[in-house]
C-alpha cells in the first residue's frame, strides 16, 4: 500500500494532534515498561539509557531536517515552475498577436482561457477537472498553430509554435512537481517508527529515574510533531497554510 496515499486520507489539520497523541502514548508506554522492569528484574542504571536516548533524538532530528529540506526544495521548485509557465504563456500570447486573422484571435482567446484554467486548478477539488481541461486546450491551441503553419510558413509562425510547445512542456513539468513528486512513503514510515521508538525510550528513561511527568516533555513532543506537520504541509500543494503564490499568473491574466 502507498503510505503517502494512506496519509492523504487524513485531513492535514488532523496530523498535528494525531502525531502528538502517538508521541504521548509512546512515552507512557515507555514508562509502563520501566515500571514493569523495576518490579520484575534487577535495577537498571539510568546513565547508559540516557546516552542512547540522546543519540536517538539526534538521529530523529537529522532525518527530520533531511526530509524538511527535501519537501522545502520541492516547494521552491513549484514556485519557479509557476513563474516559468506564466512567462511562457505570456510569450506565446505576445507572439500570437503577430499571427494573421482569424488565428490571432483564436489563439489569444484560448490562451486567456488557459490561464483561467490554471488558476482554477489550485482551488480545492478542481485539480482533475482543470488538468483535463488543460489537455483539451493544448489540442485546440495546437490545431490553431497547425493551421497557421499551413497558411504562413514564416519566422513569426515558427516562433509562436516554439513558445506554444514550451507552454505544453511546462504543463507536464508542473504536474510532476506539484502532484506526483511527493515525499516517498518509506520516509514517512521511518519518521513515524523512529518517533515512536524515541518517545518510548524517553518514557523508559523517565520511568527508570522515577521522575514526575514533566511539562518539558510535552514541549519536546509538540516541537517534533510541528516539524512533521510542516513537512506534510509542504508535501500537499493547495491544502495547507504554505501555498504557492499565484501572483505571477494573476498578473499575467490582468495584462491579457
N, C-alpha and C positions, 0 to 999 in steps of 0.2 A: 504494500500500500504506500502511496506517495504521502510522506509525512507532511510536506508543505501544504498539499491539498487538504489533508486532515486538519491542520491548524487553521486553514482558511474557513473551516466550518464555524469556528468560534469568532464572534464579533471582536473587533480589535479592542474595544473598551474593556472586554472581559478578561483579556490576557493578563493585565496587571494584577487585579485581585486574585485571579486563579493561580498565578505564579507565587504571589505572597502566601497564599494558603498552602500550596505544595511545600514551600520552604519551611513554613512554621510547623507543619505536620512532620516534616523530616527531622527538624530539631527536636520535637517532642519524642519522636521515635528513638532518636539517639539517646535522650535522657532515660527513657524506659529501659533501653539496652544496658546502660551504665548501672542503673538501679538493680537490674537482674544480675549483673556481674558481681556487684557488691554483695549480694545475698548468697550467691551460689559458687563463688570462686575466690581465689586469693586477691588481695588488694592490688590493683594495677597502678603504676606510677603515672602521674599526670604529665610530666615533662615530655617524654617521648611522643605522647599523643598530641601535645600542643605543637611540637615541631612539625608533625605530619599534617595537622590542620592548617598551619601557616603555609606549608608548601602547596597543599591542595587549593587553598584560597588563591594563592598566586597563579596557579595553573588555570583556575576558572577565570580570573581577571584577564589573563593573557588571551584565552580563547574568546572571551567577550570582546576584547579590544580588536582582535583579528576580525571577528565577524562584523563588528560595528564598522570597521574600516571598509570591509567588503561591501556592505549594504550602502554606506555613505558614498562610495565611489560610483556605484550604480545609480544612486540618486542624482549625483552630479552629471553622470553620462546622459540621463534622461533630460536634464536641463539643457545640455549642449545640443543634443539631437533635436529638441524642440526648436531651439534657435536656428539651427541649420535648416530645418524644414521650413520655418517661416521665411527665411532668406531665399530658399529655393523656390517657394511658391510665389514670393514677390518678384523674383527674377523672371519666372515663367509668365507672370501676369503682365509685366512690362514688355516682354518680347512678344506676347500675344497681341499687344497693341499695334505692332508693325505688320501683322498679317492683313490680308485683304478681307473684305466682307464677303460672305457672312461668317467666315471662320473667326474673325476677330471678336465679334460679339458673342458667338457661341463659346469660344474658349474662355473668355473673360467671365461670362455668366457661370460656367461650370467651375472655374477656379474660385469664384466667390462662394458658390455652394459648397465647394470642397472645404474651404476654411470654416464655414459654419458647421460642417460635419465633424471636423477635427476638434472644434471647441465643444461640440455636443458629446464627443467620446469620453470626456473627463467627468461627465455627470453620472451619478450613481445609477447602475443598471442599464446604461446606454451603450456600453462598450461593444458588445457583439453586434448590435444593430448598426452602430457607427462604422465598424470595421467592414461589414458587408456593403454598406452604402459607399464607403471609400473605394472599395474594389470596383463597384459598379461605375463610379465616376472616373476611375482610371481608364476603363474601357471606352467610355464616351469621350474623354479627353484625347485618348489615343486615336479614336476614329476621326476626330476633327483634325489632328495632326497628320494623319494619313491622307485626308482629303487635301490639306494644304500642300503636302509634299507632291501630290499628283498634279496639282494645278500650278504651283510655283516652286520650281526647283532652283532655289537661290540660297544665299548665305543666311538670310533672315529666318527662313523656314528651318534650316539646319540648326541654328542657334536655339530656336523655340523647342524643337524636338529634343535637343540636348538637355535643356533645362527641365522639360517635362519628364524626361527619363530619370533625372536626378530626383524629382519630386516622388516618383513611383518607387525608386530605390530607397529613399528615406522613409517611406511608409513601412517597408519591411524591417528596416533598422530600428524604427521606433517601436514597432510591435515586439521585436525581440528584446529590446532594452526595457520596455515598460510592462510587458505582460509575461514573457517567457523566461526572462533572466531573473531568477529568484535565488535566495539563499538555499543551497542544497538541503534536502531533508535530513541527510546523515549528520549535518552540522547541528540542526535543531535537536536531534536525538542525543548527540554528545553533550550539548549545552545543558539540556534538562537532566540527563543522567548525572552529569558532573555536579550540577546544582544540588540535586538530591543527596549525592554522596557527601559533598562538602557540608551540607547542613546537618546530616546525620552525624558526621564526625564532630561538628561543632557542639551539637547537643550532647554527644557522648563525652566530650571533654568537660563540658559544664557539669554533667552528672557525676563524673569522677571527682571533680573538685567540690562537689556538694554545695555549689554556689546557687544563690537565688536567681530566678529568671530576670535577666537584665533588659532594660529598655534599649540598651545599645545593640542588642541582638536584633530587635525589630528594625532599628535604623539600618543595620547591615543588610537585612533581608529586603527592605524597601529599596535600598540603593541598587543591589544586584537585579532585583525584579524590574526596576525602572529602566535599566540599561537593556534588558531583554525586551521590554515593551518598545523602546525606541528602535531597536533593530527590526522588530516586527512592523513598526510604523513605516520605516524606510523601505521595507520589503513589500509593502502593499500600496502601490500607487493609487491615489484617488480615494483612499479610505480614512486616513488618519489626520493628525494635526500637521504633518510635514507634507505639504502639497507642492508639486512642481508648478511654478508660476506660469500662467498662460498669457502673460502680458505681451510677449513678442507676437503671439498670434492675434490677440485682440487689437494691438496697434496696427498690424497688417490689415486686418479687416476694416478698420476705420479709413485706411488710405485707399481702399479698393473702390 
